Amino acid sequence: TDYPFLYPPPTLPLYGALSRLPTLVADMLQVGVALAASIGGLRLLGLDLRWSVVMLIWPPFQQGVFVGNVAAPLFICFAAAPWIPALLIVPAVFKVQSALTALWLVRERKWKALLAGVAVIVGLVVVTLPVVGLSQWRAYLNGLELYRVSQNALPEYLYGFGLPRFVPYPIFLAIAIVAVVVALAGRGRDGLTRLGLATVVASPSLFVHGVLVALPALLSLRQIWFWVVMGITASAPGLGWWIAIGLLAAGLFLPVLRRQPGPDAPPEALHPLPAGREPWPDAPFEDRGQE
């Protein structure tokens, strides 16, 4: 197409290598990686294999795999963060707004992981610079500006169902800032769940695969509210999806909407997580703040 390549230049060697492969092989490789990462991420969140496969029909996974968006394979980086915190830096290489989840490293004082992730990004820039040159960095920045201008010309398309499509930009920025500040008030698993949801709220353009980082918030809901959100997000994306996102946000603070953890929690046979279980095990969060 004539659209600009909107991922940063350090990713060009990867996609350049894929472009050298036969189309069928490249397609199968990209789809395979996206499916494997999606299932792997769901397993890390606590779902068994059966539910992990079933969840692939949820539109954020379905569309992410179908269009080849990087959100699907990067989902596992978010899901694995409690074990390997530095992985939160990786999505920022592809999508700038994904850097919001990396604020969890600052909140939890995981300085070694933060420095390791930043060092990897700097290393990628240095190593790939002789290959891509400064010209590709200029083209990348020009492409971002072109996309921004195009959003104003095609608001029904290039904003997706992001908040800037429905409210003036200053209001969007205010809502985004509030969402991030509220998210940073959380600790451990709760803090990471909040930042995943804040990333969705603060995205300047939002398409359905961008909702994947809100999955821990979705899985934290009681069975009835889980299926209400699933029902809303089974429709075409639009303003109505913000009702679902609002329920996810409310579920972070209202006990009546949340599942009850612990061995005495009531069974919920049609909930993807076992009774009393919350996304992510407790163990990875026990040493928070110790680095």
C-alpha positions, 0 to 999 in steps of 0.5 A: 500500500501507499501507507507509511511504515509506522514502526520505528526503523530498528524493526525494519531488518526484521520485516525486511527479512520476512519480505524476502521469504515466499509469501505463504511462508511469511504469512504462516510464520507471522500467524503462527507466532501470533497464535503461539504468543496469544495462547502463551500469554493467556496461559501465563495469566492463569487460563488452562489450554482449553480456555486459551484456545477458546479465547482466540475467537475474541475479536481483539485476538481474532483481528490482531492475528488476521491483520498481522498486527504486532499487538498479538505477539507482543501480548505475551511480553505484557503477560510475562512481565511479573516474571521478566519485568524488562519485557515491558520495554519491548512493546515500546519499540513498536508502539509508543503508547505501550511504554505506559505499561513500563511505568510499572517498573518505576512504580515497583522500583525495578531499576535493574529491569528498567535499565536492562530494557532501555539498554536493549532498545539503545543497543537495537538503535545503535546496531541497526543504524548502519543498516537503516541510516538516518534517512529512515528515521526522518522517513519514520518521523515524517510518517507519524506526522502524515498519519496525524494529519490524515487522522484529522482528514479521516477521523472515522477511520484512522482514530479507530474507536479511540477517545480522540474520535469522540471528544476534543483532544484536550479532554482526551489528554485530561482523561488519559492523564487521570487514567495513568495517575490512578493506575500508578496508585496501584501496586503489584498485580493491581498496578500492572492491571491498571496500567494495562487498562490505562494504555487502552484509555490513553491510546491516541488511536485505538483498534480492537487488538489494542484492547489485549492489555486490558485482559487482566482487568477483564478476567478480574470481573465476576462471571456475569460482568465478564460475559457482559463485557464479552457480549459488548465487545463481540459487536463492531467496535465503536462508542459502545465499546467504551461502556465495556471499558468503563465496566473494566475500570469500575471493576478495579474499584467496586468489589461487587463487580470483582471475583472473590479470591481465596479457597472459599470463593464461589465456583464460576463454571463459565469463567475462564479462571478457576474459582477464586483465582485472579490473573497472574499468580501471587508469587512473581509479585512477592519481591516487589520493590526489592531491586 
